Each structure stands twice: as C-alpha cells, then as structure tokens.
Amino acid sequence: MDIIGAGDFAVTNYDGKTVFSYKIPSAERIDFAEEARKEGTFRGSPKIGRNALCPCGSGKKYKNCCLAKKK
C-alpha cells in the first residue's frame, strides 16, 4: 500500500499564507462508535418545569415569565 495515498493532504490559507500539510495515518484502528459509547450520552440542561420558579430570578413561575416570552 502506498503511504502517500493513505495520508491526509490539505492546502489552507492561514494568516495570508498558503499552508500545505500532510498527516500520516495512524497505524491503529479507531472505532468511533466504541469511543462514543465510552464518553456517554450528552445531556443538555435539565428541563425546567412549568410550575418551577423562573431561573431568571424574577420570583414568578416559569410559565408566567420566560416561557410566555418564548411563545
């Protein structure tokens, strides 16, 4: 197998200069699905309940404050 053909070659423009780069491929096999399982699932911010106090600090219920502004 040709090592040049297996690599990653890129031409970019950085700070007004043309930059050529070449990256030799890794010898080990990477299983991206397994890596994703190891990291776990991304969970965003916890959902705010409609009757919970609004996180903006107004003292009002979320449904009467910022939730109403979203709609």
RACOR-V272348 format. One record per residue. N is the residue number from 1. NEAR is the number of other ideal C-beta (glycine too) atoms within 10 Angstrom. Layout:
BEGIN
n = {N:N}
near = {NEAR:NEAR}
END
This chain:
BEGIN
n = {1:2:3:4:5:6:7:8:9:10:11:12:13:14:15:16:17:18:19:20:21:22:23:24:25:26:27:28:29:30:31:32:33:34:35:36:37:38:39:40:41:42:43:44:45:46:47:48:49:50:51:52:53:54:55:56:57:58:59:60:61:62:63:64:65:66:67:68:69:70:71}
near = {4:6:8:8:7:9:11:9:10:9:8:9:8:8:5:5:7:8:10:8:10:9:9:10:9:7:5:5:5:7:9:7:6:9:9:11:10:7:8:7:6:6:6:5:6:6:7:14:10:10:9:11:14:17:11:11:8:12:8:14:15:18:14:12:16:14:14:12:7:5:4}
END
